[in-house]
Amino acid sequence: MAALMISENGMQWFAFLLVGTIGFLSYFLPSICAFVRHHPQKISILLLNFFLGWSIVGWVIALVWAFKKAEPATVVVVQQPAPPYR
């Protein structure tokens, strides 16, 4: 009987750890995706996910942002005439 109680307790711990791990990974899925994809705003996505991930809206925004393709920066070059030579 004692062996049965130990195995039931062990199964409860296993189930607790399994559910906790799945919950943790699900909560931070947007951040994980951003880091795996080397998103340039990965820290901002992590902070949004950490502070507002508990709300469905914050989690969805972080997930969409993590999968949004980063647009390259636009560089504008303005050429000025050379100063007159003296």
C-alpha angles and dihedrals in degrees: 000000000000091000089053091052092050092052092048089050090048091051090050091053091047091050091047092051092044094051092043093050093048090047093049093049092046092050093050096038093114091052093046090051091049093052094045091050092046091235111190091227096047094127092052090048090050092051092047090048093047097048102032103021091099088071115070091228094054092047093050092047090051091048094049090046091050091055096041111112112246112242116222116248115261113235118199116198116198115194116208123196115258116259114259115270116243 
